[in-house]
Amino acid sequence: MIKFLIQRPIAVLMAFTACFIVGLVTYFTLPVSLLPDIAIPEITVQVSAQNTSARELENTVVKPLRQQLIQVAKLKDMDSETRDGAGIIRLGFDFGTNTDLAFIEVNEKIDAAMNYLPKDAERPKVIKASATDIPVFYLNLTLKSDSAYGKVDERAFLDLCEFAENVIKRRI
């Protein structure tokens, strides 16, 4: 094999040049991103109703929504969480599901469920998950307290807030 390559230096040089050119073209045409744009098969429905107890919100809004959303195609799992004034319904789909079509279908089911909700209920918000929504890192800033009781000077706190807004946020 090596003898064959030594006897044909022009062919070896041409093959090397071709590989080098293909590598350069590929290097300059590939997009650079921190995280690839992966469609996460999950859709979240957020319900908000001010001055409504969790039990009332569950019975009047979340249950009718769940009954409609259970009919969405390729739905893998659904779970909901209700608090006073807010509720969240998470819909998980099988991998390979077209999340754009599922997003449209979820909106259609919510429109159909609006007939069964109280008249003063706001339309729930539908949010499609994406890999770019995941934070890359978290940054926490804290003040050291000088006193034995752990009290922090209000001025020092305001200085830290100003530093975070004007210096750190700009650099990120």
C-alpha positions as MATLAB code, in Angstrom:
seq = 'MIKFLIQRPIAVLMAFTACFIVGLVTYFTLPVSLLPDIAIPEITVQVSAQNTSARELENTVVKPLRQQLIQVAKLKDMDSETRDGAGIIRLGFDFGTNTDLAFIEVNEKIDAAMNYLPKDAERPKVIKASATDIPVFYLNLTLKSDSAYGKVDERAFLDLCEFAENVIKRRI';
ca = [
       0.000    0.000    0.000;
       2.768    2.462    0.942;
       4.787    1.450   -2.123;
       1.735    2.163   -4.282;
       1.365    5.655   -2.751;
       5.079    6.473   -3.081;
       5.004    5.563   -6.778;
       2.110    8.006   -7.403;
       2.975   11.297   -5.625;
       0.761   13.441   -7.882;
      -2.336   11.363   -7.047;
      -1.560   11.565   -3.329;
      -1.060   15.346   -3.555;
      -4.345   15.765   -5.464;
      -6.249   13.626   -2.932;
      -4.754   15.621   -0.054;
      -5.613   18.930   -1.764;
      -9.195   17.780   -2.419;
      -9.653   16.749    1.226;
      -8.189   20.066    2.381;
     -10.524   22.095    0.135;
     -13.577   20.097    1.233;
     -12.551   20.669    4.855;
     -12.211   24.428    4.332;
     -15.576   24.700    2.588;
     -17.235   22.663    5.320;
     -15.608   24.725    8.063;
     -16.907   28.007    6.676;
     -20.410   26.779    5.821;
     -21.285   24.985    9.069;
     -23.336   27.172   11.411;
     -21.934   27.720   14.881;
     -24.363   27.585   17.787;
     -24.051   26.894   21.457;
     -26.946   24.457   21.451;
     -28.496   22.897   18.364;
     -32.116   23.782   17.620;
     -33.711   20.536   18.751;
     -37.474   20.299   18.860;
     -38.316   19.096   22.363;
     -41.600   17.184   22.141;
     -43.285   19.124   24.934;
     -45.947   21.822   24.986;
     -47.000   23.767   28.067;
     -50.410   25.356   28.588;
     -50.485   28.145   31.177;
     -53.766   29.175   32.772;
     -54.090   32.321   34.849;
     -57.130   33.443   36.813;
     -56.649   36.109   39.444;
     -58.485   35.740   42.766;
     -59.412   32.116   42.074;
     -58.702   29.298   44.501;
     -56.779   26.258   43.333;
     -59.783   23.939   43.779;
     -62.122   26.241   41.845;
     -59.558   26.703   39.058;
     -59.029   22.950   38.857;
     -62.758   22.196   38.592;
     -63.827   25.011   36.265;
     -60.823   25.478   33.966;
     -58.127   22.807   34.192;
     -60.393   19.721   34.071;
     -62.292   20.853   30.938;
     -58.980   21.701   29.283;
     -57.542   18.295   30.177;
     -60.620   16.566   28.744;
     -60.086   18.324   25.418;
     -56.292   18.013   25.357;
     -56.348   14.263   26.031;
     -57.581   13.890   22.434;
     -54.433   15.390   20.875;
     -52.685   12.958   18.524;
     -49.431   11.246   19.599;
     -49.797   12.457   23.190;
     -47.472   10.459   25.432;
     -48.230   11.926   28.850;
     -50.019   14.845   30.447;
     -49.688   16.270   33.930;
     -51.104   19.370   35.506;
     -50.379   21.531   38.504;
     -52.821   24.027   39.971;
     -52.164   26.806   42.474;
     -54.230   29.739   43.639;
     -54.622   31.935   40.565;
     -52.567   29.816   38.140;
     -52.403   26.404   36.547;
     -49.979   24.603   34.243;
     -50.678   21.645   31.982;
     -47.630   19.908   30.489;
     -48.114   17.788   27.389;
     -45.377   15.330   26.446;
     -45.243   13.796   22.974;
     -43.372   10.895   21.421;
     -39.995   11.760   19.898;
     -40.333   12.359   16.191;
     -43.670   14.139   16.616;
     -43.968   17.300   14.544;
     -44.294   19.845   17.347;
     -45.533   22.540   14.962;
     -48.569   20.430   14.054;
     -49.080   19.440   17.690;
     -48.934   23.141   18.659;
     -51.688   23.926   16.142;
     -53.786   20.990   17.327;
     -53.412   22.020   20.984;
     -54.575   25.540   20.107;
     -57.592   24.093   18.271;
     -58.493   21.947   21.296;
     -58.199   24.974   23.586;
     -60.475   26.969   21.290;
     -63.007   24.126   21.484;
     -62.689   24.006   25.285;
     -63.310   27.755   25.647;
     -67.055   27.029   25.302;
     -66.938   25.006   28.552;
     -64.883   27.511   30.553;
     -66.303   30.390   32.599;
     -67.130   33.467   30.517;
     -64.600   35.666   32.320;
     -61.746   33.158   31.895;
     -58.742   34.319   29.887;
     -57.546   32.218   26.974;
     -54.713   29.967   28.184;
     -51.214   30.580   26.817;
     -49.633   27.791   24.791;
     -45.829   27.549   24.873;
     -43.750   25.245   22.691;
     -40.497   24.085   24.304;
     -37.135   24.461   22.577;
     -33.574   23.523   23.470;
     -32.595   27.173   23.192;
     -34.965   27.986   26.078;
     -32.745   26.104   28.495;
     -30.421   28.491   30.351;
     -26.720   27.983   29.723;
     -25.738   29.065   33.227;
     -27.131   30.725   36.329;
     -25.476   33.648   38.064;
     -26.250   34.502   41.677;
     -24.953   37.638   43.358;
     -24.984   38.004   47.135;
     -23.793   40.581   49.611;
     -21.662   39.814   52.615;
     -23.236   41.059   55.819;
     -20.980   42.848   58.271;
     -23.222   42.677   61.305;
     -23.857   39.681   63.527;
     -27.585   39.730   62.728;
     -27.112   39.327   58.987;
     -28.622   42.691   58.083;
     -27.460   44.157   54.797;
     -27.127   47.863   54.131;
     -29.785   49.006   51.659;
     -27.311   51.214   49.806;
     -24.925   48.287   49.302;
     -27.790   46.240   47.897;
     -28.715   49.002   45.447;
     -25.055   49.292   44.408;
     -24.958   45.561   43.719;
     -28.149   45.789   41.635;
     -26.707   48.678   39.646;
     -23.448   46.763   39.117;
     -25.369   43.718   37.886;
     -27.463   45.769   35.444;
     -24.747   48.041   34.085;
     -21.647   45.851   34.077;
     -22.461   42.154   34.209;
     -25.601   42.215   32.043;
     -23.804   44.156   29.296;
     -20.922   41.704   29.196;
     -23.181   38.701   28.987;
];
